[in-house]
Amino acid sequence: MALHVRGVVLPDGEPRDLWLVGDRVTYEPVAGAETVADGGWVVPGLVDAHCHLGIARGARPITSLDEARSLAYTDRDSGVLALRDAGSPYPYPELDDEPDIPRLARAGRHVAPPRRYLRDIGIEVPAEDVAATVTAQAKAGTGWVKIVGDWLDRGVGDLAPAWDAATMTAAVEAAHAAGARAAVHTFSEEGVEIMVRAGVDSVEHGTGLSLDLIDEMARRGTALVPTMINIKTFGTIAEQARAKFEGYADHMIALRDRFPSVVRSAHEAGVPLYVGTDAGGGIAHGLAAEEMLLLHEAGLPAEAVLAAGTWEAREWLGFPGLVEGGLADLVVYPSDPREDLRVLRAPQRIVLRGTVIK
């Protein structure tokens, strides 16, 4: 049966009627449609553009499809109807088209340097094997590859690039040759500069970004997914490491403290910016609204935050919003989220793939 929704539809901000026929949106009236929302503010389904359905709390790989489903349901029930899994040690292609799971874009496993990443999460390879491993992981995902660009180097006592610049550049080229976009995990100044200049498609975290590099990202159209919830945990990470790596601890604190200004500068420079929580491991699922509030605190206007977590993020991932012929994913709120983003914590109605979830 077709569904009917009436409300103020964003981003246009006009009172509209729309009809959901199967998995598609139309603005042409459909006789006999069931009205499931009458009033309120209608937003395309929220997006978490950096999460991990394959990583459970405690940074361990999940062990079953049911565990991945449970995490996805937590996101869905908060209004997040599209996910980009930015690296999973557990393959779950069976969920790609499961009707009650949010839309999925997936990377394969993280490609990481030997003994310098979370145990059992990535595929750890020396420099000579990076490009071939990226090519293989492009086939394991659905259009994305995740590369670990830097991590703690115990010999250096601080963050350092995962491999040399030539190897990291070749990794990006291998992803593109395989038809995938490349996302890079990076905290450090040196690691992020190498990867942006190598042509990476999205910077995850990006705490080491300089103003010059932000301008280069804007010029190239390189996306930033800041994961501000994750960056707030840097204090705990630093204190756990301080006894052995004092310089690293101080560096992590400094990166955390300057990060809101980095994110604001990226927005002001025109860098494409998307909402991601880094859920999985140390961050709970279902927190996209909290990430959006942190972006607003950093200085992004409310409407820019909404775009970063809904219609623009969906377009970036290939999941059309509430346009004619778009996907039938929407969330209805009782008041205008452009006026107060806190309403995103309490969706009134959730529809995924043309089916009412709440």
Secondary structure, 3 states (H helix, E strand, C coil): CCEEEEEEECCCCEEEEEEEECCEEECCCCCCCEEEEEEEEEEECEEEEEECCCEECCCEECCCHHHHHHHHHHHHCCCEEEEEECCCCCCCHHHCCCCCCCEEEEECCCEECCCCCCCCCCEECCHHHHHHHHHHHHHHCCCEEEEECEEEECCCCEEEECCCHHHHHHHHHHHHHCCCEEEEEECCHHHHHHHHHHCCCEEEECCCCCHHHHHHHHHHCCEEECCHHHHCCHHHHHHHHCCCCHHHHHHHHHHHHHHHHHHHHHHHHCCCECCCCCECCCCCCCCHHHHHHHHHHCCCCHHHHHHHHCHHHHHHHCCCCCCCCCECCEEEECCCCCCCHHHHHCCCEEEECCEECC
